[in-house]
Amino acid sequence: MKKILVFGGTRFFGKKLVELLIEKGHEVTIATRGKTEHSFGDKVNHVLVDRTNKEELASAFANTEWDIIYDNICYSPNDAFAACEIFEGKTKKYVFTSTMSTYVDLGADLSESDFDPCTYEIRSGNVEDFSYGEGKRLAEAVFFRKANFPVVAVRFPIVLGEDDYTRRLHFHIESVAEDKVISFLNMDARMSYILSDDASDFLKFAGFSNIAGPYNATSSGTYSLKELMGIIEQNVGKKAKIALVGDDETRSPFAVPKDWYMSQEKSIAAGFTCSPLESWLPNLVKTLSGQVK
């Protein structure tokens, strides 16, 4: 049994991770601000803390030690600096949820070496000071150069699932069903995705294996946005209304100007293979379309 701290963990793949850890009999503590209720009952310990308040964080975990820390809610270099200082000598492994958005230049088969956090210039700042991708880039740079404990940065693409609270895939299906316009930038662009079950499984793997450094975690295979919309049209039974010029209301969350997908070669070599895209995405579209109908 391991003693594990999870920042976040009340919804989506973070919740699935906590469920996996509980199932295996580990002692799990979740740390949240308490704004989202959790469903774990007395199976977890719950620490109420503001992840962005360094003094509060230091006080909450002053006399603690952990086998693994999972950090799903670090979005800035200042939060990473705080974690490096507060958990120095207090954890054997730190798993940081990063993102495909760390890759500044869009492209095909992006590999971990396409963004090197160990050579990236570190700047201080809070979440409001940076874009999402820049905040994650800087957080990786801080963790890999300042932490005295092993760190894995898991670079996820778009995570999808029935319980996706951001409802990105839902948006497309509901828009087609309701005859609403969806705007894209390039219908031929291909993107990476990962199923929420695989995302939680990879986080668990990252914590319990001996890997360290940045790792892409993504399904193999791609669909162009045109192909994805075709699958949606087939399941909804309606033709999509597509525009290439739109506004914030109509713009697809997947609107990218060119290919943007990652290689999972490094994670496969380490011993983890995500489910192929074709094995789950069409089924997920079918399920969500049935719910809309």
Backbone as CSV, one residue per row, in Angstrom:
resi,resn,N_x,N_y,N_z,CA_x,CA_y,CA_z,C_x,C_y,C_z
1,MET,0.846,-1.206,0.000,0.000,0.000,0.000,0.875,1.249,0.000
2,LYS,0.521,2.185,-0.870,1.272,3.430,-0.956,0.433,4.596,-0.442
3,LYS,1.141,5.586,0.052,0.496,6.807,0.533,0.546,7.835,-0.584
4,ILE,-0.629,8.248,-1.055,-0.707,9.029,-2.284,-1.536,10.289,-2.076
5,LEU,-1.013,11.399,-2.601,-1.721,12.683,-2.577,-2.130,13.038,-3.989
6,VAL,-3.400,13.421,-4.167,-3.906,13.820,-5.477,-4.460,15.236,-5.388
7,PHE,-3.853,16.149,-6.130,-4.423,17.491,-6.252,-5.503,17.451,-7.327
8,GLY,-6.712,17.811,-6.929,-7.856,17.648,-7.815,-8.497,16.305,-7.512
9,GLY,-8.925,15.609,-8.552,-9.425,14.252,-8.343,-10.905,14.134,-8.081
10,THR,-11.670,15.197,-8.303,-13.118,15.119,-8.021,-13.960,14.954,-9.280
11,ARG,-13.330,15.082,-10.476,-14.119,14.920,-11.695,-13.249,14.442,-12.849
12,PHE,-13.903,13.904,-13.846,-13.330,13.439,-15.102,-12.196,12.447,-14.855
13,PHE,-11.072,12.550,-15.570,-10.043,11.516,-15.453,-9.348,11.555,-14.096
14,GLY,-9.362,12.713,-13.408,-8.806,12.767,-12.052,-9.619,11.920,-11.089
15,LYS,-10.924,11.948,-11.251,-11.806,11.113,-10.428,-11.579,9.635,-10.722
16,LYS,-11.418,9.315,-12.006,-11.151,7.926,-12.384,-9.831,7.443,-11.792
17,LEU,-8.830,8.313,-11.747,-7.551,7.952,-11.141,-7.731,7.605,-9.665
18,VAL,-8.441,8.450,-8.940,-8.660,8.194,-7.516,-9.395,6.866,-7.321
19,GLU,-10.378,6.599,-8.164,-11.102,5.328,-8.069,-10.178,4.136,-8.284
20,LEU,-9.250,4.248,-9.242,-8.287,3.176,-9.478,-7.397,2.957,-8.257
21,LEU,-6.940,4.048,-7.657,-6.040,3.948,-6.506,-6.752,3.343,-5.297
22,ILE,-8.003,3.736,-5.088,-8.799,3.173,-3.986,-9.002,1.681,-4.200
23,GLU,-9.318,1.326,-5.432,-9.581,-0.078,-5.785,-8.386,-0.970,-5.459
24,LYS,-7.178,-0.406,-5.606,-5.965,-1.180,-5.337,-5.545,-1.122,-3.869
25,GLY,-6.333,-0.445,-3.043,-6.089,-0.456,-1.607,-5.085,0.553,-1.099
26,HIS,-4.786,1.578,-1.881,-3.830,2.582,-1.437,-4.479,3.618,-0.528
27,GLU,-3.652,4.247,0.292,-4.131,5.313,1.176,-4.090,6.628,0.391
28,VAL,-5.274,7.150,0.059,-5.373,8.292,-0.843,-5.884,9.527,-0.112
29,THR,-5.207,10.630,-0.334,-5.661,11.935,0.140,-5.892,12.817,-1.075
30,ILE,-7.062,13.446,-1.149,-7.293,14.414,-2.215,-7.213,15.817,-1.614
31,ALA,-6.689,16.740,-2.393,-6.556,18.135,-1.957,-7.317,19.015,-2.933
32,THR,-8.333,19.693,-2.456,-9.147,20.565,-3.315,-9.581,21.786,-2.518
33,ARG,-10.177,22.747,-3.223,-10.746,23.916,-2.557,-12.138,23.621,-1.992
34,GLY,-12.681,22.465,-2.319,-13.987,22.081,-1.797,-15.148,22.607,-2.609
35,LYS,-14.878,23.117,-3.803,-15.958,23.678,-4.616,-16.750,22.606,-5.351
36,THR,-16.122,21.445,-5.568,-16.797,20.324,-6.209,-16.888,19.168,-5.229
37,GLU,-18.098,18.688,-4.979,-18.298,17.568,-4.063,-17.619,16.316,-4.614
38,HIS,-17.070,15.508,-3.719,-16.520,14.228,-4.169,-17.427,13.094,-3.693
39,SER,-17.300,11.960,-4.360,-18.201,10.830,-4.106,-17.485,9.659,-3.437
40,PHE,-16.327,9.920,-2.831,-15.529,8.826,-2.296,-15.848,8.486,-0.832
41,GLY,-16.627,9.327,-0.178,-16.963,9.076,1.218,-15.727,9.004,2.084
42,ASP,-15.703,8.002,2.974,-14.573,7.868,3.890,-13.445,7.010,3.305
43,LYS,-13.504,6.757,1.998,-12.456,5.978,1.360,-11.203,6.816,1.089
44,VAL,-11.341,8.141,1.189,-10.190,9.022,1.015,-10.130,10.015,2.163
45,ASN,-8.961,10.558,2.387,-8.822,11.727,3.247,-8.988,12.957,2.363
46,HIS,-9.519,14.024,2.911,-9.780,15.214,2.100,-9.190,16.435,2.804
47,VAL,-8.247,17.086,2.132,-7.642,18.316,2.644,-8.181,19.489,1.839
48,LEU,-8.775,20.459,2.534,-9.261,21.667,1.879,-8.125,22.688,1.832
49,VAL,-7.722,23.059,0.633,-6.598,23.972,0.486,-6.672,24.654,-0.867
50,ASP,-6.213,25.897,-0.918,-6.112,26.616,-2.180,-4.746,26.316,-2.784
51,ARG,-4.732,25.567,-3.873,-3.485,25.135,-4.513,-2.604,26.315,-4.903
52,THR,-3.196,27.478,-5.130,-2.435,28.641,-5.599,-1.911,29.513,-4.463
53,ASN,-2.257,29.184,-3.218,-1.813,29.956,-2.061,-0.639,29.229,-1.400
54,LYS,0.565,29.721,-1.617,1.763,29.013,-1.162,1.784,28.832,0.353
55,GLU,1.442,29.861,1.094,1.467,29.772,2.559,0.456,28.741,3.054
56,GLU,-0.729,28.770,2.478,-1.770,27.812,2.864,-1.350,26.387,2.515
57,LEU,-0.728,26.238,1.354,-0.273,24.920,0.915,0.819,24.388,1.839
58,ALA,1.762,25.254,2.185,2.860,24.845,3.062,2.354,24.429,4.436
59,SER,1.377,25.164,4.942,0.811,24.846,6.244,0.063,23.513,6.226
60,ALA,-0.686,23.268,5.168,-1.500,22.054,5.078,-0.640,20.795,5.012
61,PHE,0.571,20.911,4.421,1.381,19.705,4.211,2.748,19.798,4.885
62,ALA,2.795,20.544,5.982,4.069,20.787,6.670,4.705,19.507,7.197
63,ASN,3.930,18.617,7.721,4.473,17.414,8.362,3.971,16.156,7.677
64,THR,4.150,16.089,6.381,3.645,14.950,5.611,4.746,14.340,4.753
65,GLU,4.568,13.072,4.402,5.439,12.379,3.466,4.571,11.528,2.551
66,TRP,4.976,11.409,1.285,4.159,10.728,0.291,5.025,9.814,-0.580
67,ASP,4.409,8.731,-1.010,5.076,7.885,-2.002,4.908,8.495,-3.396
68,ILE,3.710,8.997,-3.677,3.429,9.593,-4.985,2.540,10.817,-4.785
69,ILE,2.817,11.881,-5.524,1.917,13.034,-5.594,1.481,13.190,-7.047
70,TYR,0.166,13.277,-7.247,-0.395,13.571,-8.567,-0.914,15.001,-8.546
71,ASP,-0.454,15.786,-9.502,-0.849,17.199,-9.543,-1.593,17.485,-10.850
72,ASN,-2.919,17.499,-10.764,-3.764,17.748,-11.930,-4.123,19.218,-12.099
73,ILE,-3.747,20.066,-11.135,-4.264,21.439,-11.144,-3.167,22.494,-10.998
74,CYS,-1.991,22.179,-11.516,-0.906,23.169,-11.552,-0.881,23.803,-12.934
75,TYR,-1.053,25.130,-12.979,-1.162,25.822,-14.264,-0.157,26.962,-14.427
76,SER,0.774,27.099,-13.504,1.685,28.245,-13.584,3.051,27.902,-13.004
77,PRO,4.074,28.666,-13.384,5.406,28.431,-12.805,5.445,28.701,-11.302
78,ASN,4.701,29.685,-10.829,4.717,29.966,-9.393,4.170,28.790,-8.594
79,ASP,3.120,28.138,-9.117,2.580,26.959,-8.430,3.598,25.825,-8.446
80,ALA,4.348,25.701,-9.536,5.375,24.665,-9.616,6.529,24.967,-8.652
81,PHE,6.954,26.229,-8.593,7.989,26.631,-7.633,7.574,26.265,-6.208
82,ALA,6.330,26.564,-5.872,5.824,26.283,-4.524,5.872,24.791,-4.226
83,ALA,5.467,23.978,-5.185,5.471,22.528,-4.983,6.891,22.003,-4.794
84,CYS,7.828,22.506,-5.592,9.221,22.062,-5.467,9.778,22.366,-4.080
85,GLU,9.421,23.526,-3.554,9.916,23.927,-2.237,9.210,23.175,-1.116
86,ILE,7.899,23.116,-1.176,7.109,22.546,-0.080,7.288,21.035,0.038
87,PHE,7.436,20.355,-1.113,7.507,18.893,-1.078,8.935,18.365,-1.208
88,GLU,9.920,19.245,-1.057,11.317,18.798,-1.053,11.536,17.796,0.071
89,GLY,12.007,16.621,-0.275,12.250,15.576,0.718,11.000,14.911,1.243
90,LYS,9.843,15.219,0.647,8.581,14.694,1.174,7.849,13.756,0.216
91,THR,8.387,13.535,-0.982,7.742,12.609,-1.902,8.785,11.852,-2.711
92,LYS,8.439,10.631,-3.073,9.338,9.802,-3.868,9.089,9.960,-5.367
93,LYS,7.923,10.515,-5.724,7.572,10.662,-7.141,6.527,11.763,-7.271
94,TYR,6.623,12.535,-8.355,5.675,13.616,-8.606,5.208,13.491,-10.052
95,VAL,3.907,13.355,-10.241,3.332,13.221,-11.578,2.514,14.472,-11.878
96,PHE,2.977,15.213,-12.861,2.373,16.493,-13.227,1.569,16.336,-14.517
97,THR,0.303,16.700,-14.473,-0.536,16.641,-15.664,-0.248,17.841,-16.550
98,SER,0.407,17.562,-17.674,0.744,18.609,-18.629,-0.180,18.488,-19.846
99,THR,0.276,18.933,-21.009,-0.646,19.055,-22.137,0.090,19.054,-23.477
100,MET,-0.620,18.663,-24.528,-0.119,18.786,-25.891,0.127,20.245,-26.261
101,SER,-0.511,21.153,-25.527,-0.348,22.586,-25.806,1.051,23.090,-25.467
102,THR,1.884,22.248,-24.856,3.269,22.664,-24.634,4.019,22.792,-25.963
103,TYR,3.523,22.109,-26.990,4.171,22.189,-28.301,3.743,23.488,-28.984
104,VAL,4.666,24.430,-29.013,4.378,25.765,-29.542,3.989,25.692,-31.011
105,ASP,4.721,24.900,-31.764,4.455,24.762,-33.195,3.574,23.544,-33.438
106,LEU,2.411,23.754,-34.067,1.553,22.636,-34.423,2.270,21.761,-35.432
107,GLY,1.898,20.493,-35.472,2.527,19.605,-36.436,2.062,18.180,-36.263
108,ALA,2.625,17.285,-37.070,2.260,15.874,-37.052,3.302,15.060,-36.292
109,ASP,2.830,14.027,-35.599,3.718,13.116,-34.864,4.681,13.849,-33.947
110,LEU,4.171,14.805,-33.209,5.006,15.557,-32.282,5.580,14.616,-31.219
111,SER,6.880,14.697,-31.005,7.522,13.861,-29.991,7.997,14.725,-28.843
112,GLU,8.312,14.073,-27.740,8.682,14.784,-26.521,9.845,15.747,-26.735
113,SER,10.745,15.413,-27.636,11.908,16.266,-27.874,11.556,17.564,-28.600
114,ASP,10.341,17.665,-29.121,9.937,18.886,-29.810,9.693,20.045,-28.838
115,PHE,9.573,19.736,-27.556,9.621,20.796,-26.544,10.486,20.311,-25.398
116,ASP,11.598,20.986,-25.176,12.542,20.601,-24.122,12.430,21.592,-22.958
117,PRO,11.777,21.188,-21.860,11.617,22.097,-20.722,12.935,22.421,-20.024
118,CYS,13.952,21.604,-20.260,15.233,21.836,-19.581,16.046,22.958,-20.212
119,THR,15.620,23.433,-21.376,16.308,24.557,-22.006,15.393,25.763,-22.156
120,TYR,14.168,25.649,-21.639,13.190,26.729,-21.801,13.410,27.795,-20.729
121,GLU,13.396,29.037,-21.127,13.644,30.127,-20.181,12.546,30.189,-19.130
122,ILE,12.913,30.163,-17.880,11.945,30.202,-16.782,11.571,31.644,-16.462
123,ARG,10.290,31.880,-16.352,9.770,33.163,-15.887,8.780,32.896,-14.769
124,SER,8.715,33.777,-13.801,7.762,33.644,-12.706,6.422,34.239,-13.119
125,GLY,5.377,33.786,-12.440,4.056,34.330,-12.705,2.973,33.378,-12.260
126,ASN,1.770,33.896,-12.169,0.611,33.119,-11.770,-0.224,32.734,-12.992
127,VAL,-1.270,31.964,-12.758,-2.062,31.422,-13.860,-2.616,32.505,-14.769
128,GLU,-2.994,33.651,-14.199,-3.592,34.715,-14.995,-2.569,35.450,-15.863
129,ASP,-1.290,35.165,-15.648,-0.248,35.883,-16.381,0.121,35.224,-17.714
130,PHE,-0.391,34.019,-17.957,0.028,33.274,-19.139,-1.158,32.588,-19.806
131,SER,-0.964,32.240,-21.067,-1.926,31.359,-21.726,-1.826,29.976,-21.087
132,TYR,-2.809,29.137,-21.368,-2.807,27.779,-20.813,-1.524,27.039,-21.190
133,GLY,-1.182,27.050,-22.488,-0.001,26.334,-22.937,1.286,26.876,-22.353
134,GLU,1.416,28.202,-22.292,2.629,28.802,-21.745,2.765,28.514,-20.253
135,GLY,1.652,28.548,-19.531,1.698,28.220,-18.111,2.208,26.809,-17.872
136,LYS,1.764,25.873,-18.716,2.206,24.491,-18.591,3.672,24.333,-19.007
137,ARG,4.082,25.036,-20.066,5.494,24.978,-20.476,6.400,25.439,-19.347
138,LEU,6.041,26.556,-18.736,6.867,27.106,-17.660,6.839,26.214,-16.424
139,ALA,5.689,25.619,-16.137,5.608,24.704,-14.994,6.513,23.492,-15.219
140,GLU,6.505,22.939,-16.423,7.414,21.826,-16.728,8.872,22.258,-16.525
141,ALA,9.212,23.439,-17.034,10.586,23.927,-16.906,11.004,24.019,-15.439
142,VAL,10.106,24.503,-14.601,10.407,24.618,-13.171,10.576,23.240,-12.544
143,PHE,9.628,22.340,-12.788,9.697,21.015,-12.168,10.978,20.273,-12.558
144,PHE,11.339,20.304,-13.829,12.484,19.508,-14.275,13.825,20.122,-13.906
145,ARG,13.841,21.393,-13.538,15.117,22.023,-13.198,15.246,22.407,-11.725
146,LYS,14.143,22.412,-11.000,14.201,22.837,-9.607,13.826,21.742,-8.608
147,ALA,13.091,20.726,-9.037,12.635,19.699,-8.090,13.768,18.758,-7.713
148,ASN,13.799,18.336,-6.454,14.804,17.368,-6.017,14.212,15.962,-5.950
149,PHE,13.020,15.786,-6.504,12.363,14.482,-6.559,12.074,14.141,-8.028
150,PRO,11.919,12.854,-8.358,11.630,12.468,-9.746,10.266,13.007,-10.191
151,VAL,10.225,13.551,-11.410,8.998,14.132,-11.948,8.681,13.513,-13.309
152,VAL,7.401,13.209,-13.507,6.897,12.836,-14.825,5.894,13.906,-15.240
153,ALA,6.075,14.472,-16.430,5.093,15.398,-16.986,4.319,14.648,-18.064
154,VAL,3.043,14.420,-17.831,2.214,13.667,-18.770,1.523,14.647,-19.715
155,ARG,1.907,14.599,-20.976,1.356,15.515,-21.971,0.144,14.876,-22.642
156,PHE,-1.024,15.315,-22.213,-2.270,14.805,-22.771,-2.730,15.660,-23.945
157,PRO,-3.322,15.031,-24.966,-4.053,15.784,-25.976,-5.448,16.083,-25.430
158,ILE,-6.421,16.293,-26.301,-7.800,16.483,-25.857,-8.302,15.184,-25.244
159,VAL,-8.758,15.241,-23.997,-9.278,14.066,-23.297,-10.799,14.041,-23.483
160,LEU,-11.311,12.900,-23.923,-12.743,12.765,-24.190,-13.339,11.631,-23.364
161,GLY,-14.626,11.727,-23.104,-15.352,10.697,-22.376,-16.771,11.150,-22.138
162,GLU,-17.616,10.228,-21.740,-19.013,10.577,-21.462,-19.115,11.656,-20.399
163,ASP,-18.191,11.620,-19.452,-18.260,12.518,-18.298,-17.369,13.749,-18.460
164,ASP,-17.027,14.121,-19.688,-16.217,15.315,-19.934,-17.024,16.558,-19.571
165,TYR,-16.664,17.204,-18.480,-17.421,18.366,-18.015,-17.270,19.558,-18.942
166,THR,-16.236,19.562,-19.810,-16.094,20.651,-20.772,-16.988,20.447,-21.996
167,ARG,-17.471,19.234,-22.191,-18.470,18.900,-23.220,-18.025,19.309,-24.625
168,ARG,-16.754,19.054,-24.937,-16.233,19.454,-26.242,-16.803,18.604,-27.380
169,LEU,-16.786,17.276,-27.209,-17.397,16.434,-28.231,-18.911,16.583,-28.213
170,HIS,-19.479,16.740,-27.027,-20.924,16.966,-26.896,-21.352,18.183,-27.724
171,PHE,-20.516,19.235,-27.701,-20.838,20.461,-28.421,-21.104,20.175,-29.892
172,HIS,-20.253,19.369,-30.522,-20.406,19.073,-31.942,-21.670,18.263,-32.209
173,ILE,-21.902,17.265,-31.380,-23.070,16.404,-31.566,-24.360,17.182,-31.354
174,GLU,-24.407,17.974,-30.305,-25.612,18.763,-30.015,-25.850,19.821,-31.084
175,SER,-24.779,20.413,-31.608,-24.935,21.430,-32.645,-25.520,20.832,-33.920
176,VAL,-25.054,19.639,-34.290,-25.603,18.969,-35.474,-27.069,18.612,-35.242
177,ALA,-27.368,18.084,-34.064,-28.745,17.693,-33.755,-29.696,18.882,-33.761
178,GLU,-29.189,20.039,-33.361,-30.031,21.237,-33.251,-29.898,22.165,-34.459
179,ASP,-29.262,21.675,-35.532,-29.104,22.448,-36.772,-28.373,23.773,-36.556
180,LYS,-27.389,23.770,-35.657,-26.599,24.971,-35.405,-25.300,24.938,-36.208
181,VAL,-24.839,26.094,-36.580,-23.596,26.205,-37.342,-22.403,25.918,-36.438
182,ILE,-21.422,25.172,-36.987,-20.143,24.947,-36.316,-19.057,25.488,-37.230
183,SER,-18.165,26.290,-36.701,-17.102,26.868,-37.533,-15.752,26.236,-37.214
184,PHE,-14.992,25.977,-38.268,-13.659,25.390,-38.169,-12.665,26.284,-38.902
185,LEU,-11.389,25.964,-38.763,-10.347,26.654,-39.519,-9.851,25.802,-40.679
186,ASN,-9.811,24.490,-40.457,-9.290,23.580,-41.476,-9.912,22.207,-41.253
187,MET,-10.825,21.816,-42.099,-11.515,20.539,-41.936,-10.610,19.334,-42.213
188,ASP,-9.475,19.568,-42.859,-8.559,18.463,-43.152,-7.534,18.245,-42.042
189,ALA,-7.505,19.121,-41.046,-6.554,18.986,-39.941,-6.862,17.727,-39.132
190,ARG,-5.802,17.064,-38.708,-5.939,15.844,-37.911,-5.432,16.138,-36.500
191,MET,-6.104,15.532,-35.491,-5.779,15.854,-34.100,-5.608,14.600,-33.257
192,SER,-4.944,14.764,-32.135,-4.805,13.703,-31.139,-5.924,13.780,-30.110
193,TYR,-6.314,12.600,-29.626,-7.291,12.500,-28.541,-6.881,11.334,-27.651
194,ILE,-7.452,11.304,-26.454,-7.272,10.159,-25.566,-8.567,9.960,-24.788
195,LEU,-8.923,8.710,-24.550,-10.103,8.384,-23.751,-9.788,8.619,-22.277
196,SER,-10.753,9.121,-21.540,-10.521,9.446,-20.125,-10.068,8.233,-19.325
197,ASP,-10.533,7.035,-19.682,-10.081,5.820,-18.988,-8.591,5.588,-19.200
198,ASP,-8.129,5.801,-20.427,-6.695,5.659,-20.704,-5.884,6.743,-20.004
199,ALA,-6.457,7.941,-19.923,-5.752,9.040,-19.251,-5.494,8.698,-17.785
200,SER,-6.508,8.203,-17.101,-6.338,7.841,-15.691,-5.398,6.651,-15.539
201,ASP,-5.497,5.679,-16.457,-4.597,4.523,-16.403,-3.145,4.942,-16.599
202,PHE,-2.926,5.901,-17.523,-1.540,6.331,-17.757,-0.989,7.079,-16.548
203,LEU,-1.801,7.911,-15.922,-1.337,8.607,-14.720,-0.920,7.602,-13.645
204,LYS,-1.739,6.573,-13.468,-1.395,5.537,-12.497,-0.075,4.879,-12.879
205,PHE,0.068,4.527,-14.144,1.306,3.917,-14.643,2.502,4.826,-14.390
206,ALA,2.344,6.111,-14.648,3.446,7.064,-14.477,3.912,7.127,-13.032
207,GLY,2.979,7.005,-12.106,3.335,7.070,-10.695,4.003,5.815,-10.175
208,PHE,3.586,4.654,-10.689,4.048,3.386,-10.131,5.226,2.787,-10.902
209,SER,5.513,3.306,-12.089,6.653,2.807,-12.851,7.895,3.633,-12.494
210,ASN,9.010,3.307,-13.112,10.247,4.039,-12.811,10.550,5.108,-13.850
211,ILE,9.572,5.506,-14.653,9.820,6.518,-15.681,9.925,7.913,-15.056
212,ALA,10.610,8.792,-15.749,10.700,10.200,-15.363,10.906,11.012,-16.634
213,GLY,10.543,12.301,-16.555,10.665,13.163,-17.720,9.321,13.356,-18.393
214,PRO,9.288,14.008,-19.551,8.031,14.236,-20.264,7.607,13.013,-21.067
215,TYR,6.307,12.728,-21.055,5.751,11.612,-21.814,4.445,12.024,-22.468
216,ASN,4.339,11.763,-23.771,3.055,11.898,-24.438,2.180,10.709,-24.075
217,ALA,0.917,10.970,-23.808,-0.054,9.898,-23.594,-1.219,10.168,-24.525
218,THR,-1.321,9.375,-25.600,-2.312,9.645,-26.635,-2.698,8.364,-27.354
219,SER,-3.908,8.338,-27.864,-4.322,7.203,-28.685,-3.582,7.223,-30.011
220,SER,-3.312,6.048,-30.549,-2.728,5.969,-31.880,-3.823,6.194,-32.920
221,GLY,-3.420,6.668,-34.082,-4.385,6.939,-35.135,-4.936,8.345,-35.041
222,THR,-5.463,8.833,-36.150,-6.059,10.170,-36.181,-7.298,10.147,-37.067
223,TYR,-8.168,11.102,-36.834,-9.256,11.408,-37.758,-9.094,12.869,-38.161
224,SER,-9.345,13.158,-39.440,-9.452,14.567,-39.807,-10.762,15.085,-39.217
225,LEU,-10.867,16.394,-39.075,-12.106,16.968,-38.551,-13.268,16.689,-39.501
226,LYS,-12.981,16.588,-40.771,-14.012,16.216,-41.746,-14.508,14.798,-41.478
227,GLU,-13.578,13.875,-41.212,-13.952,12.489,-40.912,-14.721,12.397,-39.605
228,LEU,-14.276,13.147,-38.598,-14.980,13.142,-37.316,-16.406,13.651,-37.470
229,MET,-16.586,14.738,-38.207,-17.935,15.265,-38.414,-18.782,14.290,-39.219
230,GLY,-18.164,13.524,-40.109,-18.902,12.505,-40.851,-19.442,11.421,-39.937
231,ILE,-18.640,11.003,-38.951,-19.090,10.009,-37.971,-20.256,10.572,-37.161
232,ILE,-20.153,11.833,-36.792,-21.223,12.475,-36.026,-22.502,12.567,-36.863
233,GLU,-22.377,12.988,-38.102,-23.545,13.096,-38.995,-24.242,11.749,-39.146
234,GLN,-23.456,10.692,-39.300,-24.018,9.358,-39.478,-24.809,8.924,-38.248
235,ASN,-24.304,9.240,-37.071,-24.971,8.809,-35.839,-26.153,9.693,-35.463
236,VAL,-26.046,10.989,-35.743,-27.147,11.902,-35.415,-28.250,11.807,-36.468
237,GLY,-27.875,11.486,-37.708,-28.853,11.401,-38.778,-29.173,12.730,-39.411
238,LYS,-28.237,13.672,-39.294,-28.413,14.998,-39.886,-27.107,15.474,-40.492
239,LYS,-27.224,16.379,-41.454,-26.052,16.982,-42.067,-25.600,18.163,-41.218
240,ALA,-24.297,18.252,-40.977,-23.762,19.364,-40.191,-23.748,20.647,-41.005
241,LYS,-23.969,21.752,-40.317,-23.857,23.070,-40.940,-22.475,23.622,-40.590
242,ILE,-21.590,23.607,-41.577,-20.184,23.935,-41.347,-19.860,25.309,-41.925
243,ALA,-19.104,26.096,-41.163,-18.597,27.381,-41.651,-17.102,27.439,-41.377
244,LEU,-16.374,28.108,-42.245,-14.937,28.281,-42.030,-14.599,29.646,-41.453
245,VAL,-15.601,30.472,-41.291,-15.447,31.753,-40.599,-16.560,31.822,-39.573
246,GLY,-16.212,31.993,-38.315,-17.233,32.005,-37.279,-16.891,32.938,-36.152
247,ASP,-17.605,32.771,-35.037,-17.364,33.588,-33.855,-17.216,32.679,-32.647
248,ASP,-17.127,33.272,-31.474,-16.912,32.490,-30.264,-18.057,31.522,-29.986
249,GLU,-19.248,31.842,-30.437,-20.410,30.991,-30.177,-20.415,29.756,-31.068
250,THR,-19.963,29.910,-32.298,-20.025,28.796,-33.250,-18.717,28.036,-33.381
251,ARG,-17.618,28.616,-32.928,-16.296,28.018,-33.190,-16.114,26.699,-32.460
252,SER,-15.658,25.706,-33.194,-15.396,24.387,-32.623,-14.226,24.442,-31.647
253,PRO,-14.309,23.721,-30.513,-13.150,23.599,-29.623,-11.971,22.891,-30.299
254,PHE,-12.246,22.258,-31.456,-11.197,21.556,-32.193,-10.733,22.365,-33.408
255,ALA,-11.021,23.647,-33.448,-10.679,24.472,-34.611,-9.188,24.793,-34.604
256,VAL,-8.433,24.050,-35.409,-6.997,24.290,-35.535,-6.663,24.510,-37.010
257,PRO,-5.608,25.277,-37.300,-5.301,25.601,-38.695,-4.607,24.488,-39.462
258,LYS,-3.980,23.545,-38.732,-3.303,22.441,-39.416,-3.172,21.265,-38.456
259,ASP,-2.578,20.168,-38.925,-2.430,18.964,-38.103,-1.810,19.294,-36.747
260,TRP,-2.319,18.587,-35.731,-1.806,18.783,-34.369,-1.988,17.478,-33.611
261,TYR,-1.025,16.591,-33.764,-1.143,15.317,-33.062,0.235,14.792,-32.668
262,MET,0.225,13.907,-31.655,1.454,13.472,-31.005,1.783,12.016,-31.311
263,SER,3.049,11.700,-31.161,3.520,10.322,-31.209,3.452,9.719,-29.812
264,GLN,3.087,8.421,-29.733,3.130,7.749,-28.426,4.257,6.716,-28.378
265,GLU,5.239,6.879,-29.256,6.351,5.922,-29.343,7.091,5.781,-28.019
266,LYS,7.335,6.893,-27.344,8.100,6.843,-26.091,7.322,6.121,-24.995
267,SER,6.027,6.378,-24.887,5.237,5.715,-23.846,5.097,4.224,-24.127
268,ILE,4.992,3.849,-25.404,4.920,2.424,-25.754,6.221,1.732,-25.358
269,ALA,7.341,2.380,-25.649,8.638,1.803,-25.286,8.781,1.644,-23.778
270,ALA,8.110,2.521,-23.019,8.172,2.451,-21.552,7.246,1.385,-20.986
271,GLY,6.318,0.877,-21.815,5.454,-0.201,-21.354,3.975,0.105,-21.299
272,PHE,3.559,1.232,-21.882,2.132,1.578,-21.859,1.670,1.941,-23.269
273,THR,0.592,1.291,-23.703,-0.004,1.586,-25.008,-1.450,1.992,-24.824
274,CYS,-1.793,3.181,-25.277,-3.173,3.648,-25.204,-4.024,2.937,-26.250
275,SER,-5.326,2.894,-26.013,-6.251,2.279,-26.951,-6.228,3.030,-28.279
276,PRO,-6.246,2.316,-29.415,-6.300,2.990,-30.716,-7.569,3.833,-30.825
277,LEU,-7.459,4.959,-31.494,-8.576,5.886,-31.615,-9.810,5.219,-32.199
278,GLU,-9.597,4.390,-33.223,-10.732,3.766,-33.906,-11.487,2.779,-33.016
279,SER,-10.854,2.333,-31.912,-11.491,1.343,-31.040,-12.485,1.965,-30.066
280,TRP,-12.441,3.314,-29.911,-13.340,3.905,-28.917,-14.061,5.173,-29.366
281,LEU,-13.448,5.978,-30.235,-14.087,7.249,-30.575,-15.418,7.076,-31.315
282,PRO,-15.515,6.209,-32.336,-16.822,6.021,-32.968,-17.899,5.537,-31.990
283,ASN,-17.513,4.670,-31.058,-18.472,4.181,-30.063,-18.909,5.293,-29.118
284,LEU,-17.964,6.170,-28.755,-18.310,7.288,-27.881,-19.273,8.235,-28.587
285,VAL,-19.015,8.521,-29.864,-19.922,9.357,-30.635,-21.312,8.727,-30.689
286,LYS,-21.367,7.422,-30.912,-22.646,6.714,-30.953,-23.393,6.836,-29.628
287,THR,-22.687,6.660,-28.521,-23.310,6.767,-27.198,-23.855,8.168,-26.935
288,LEU,-23.035,9.175,-27.197,-23.453,10.551,-26.946,-24.582,10.974,-27.886
289,SER,-24.545,10.490,-29.127,-25.619,10.808,-30.068,-26.929,10.195,-29.608
290,GLY,-26.862,8.990,-29.062,-28.067,8.366,-28.519,-28.652,9.137,-27.367
291,GLN,-27.796,9.729,-26.550,-28.274,10.536,-25.422,-28.974,11.805,-25.914
292,VAL,-28.438,12.397,-26.994,-29.059,13.601,-27.562,-30.430,13.290,-28.133
293,LYS,-30.510,12.173,-28.844,-31.784,11.779,-29.459,-32.837,11.541,-28.383
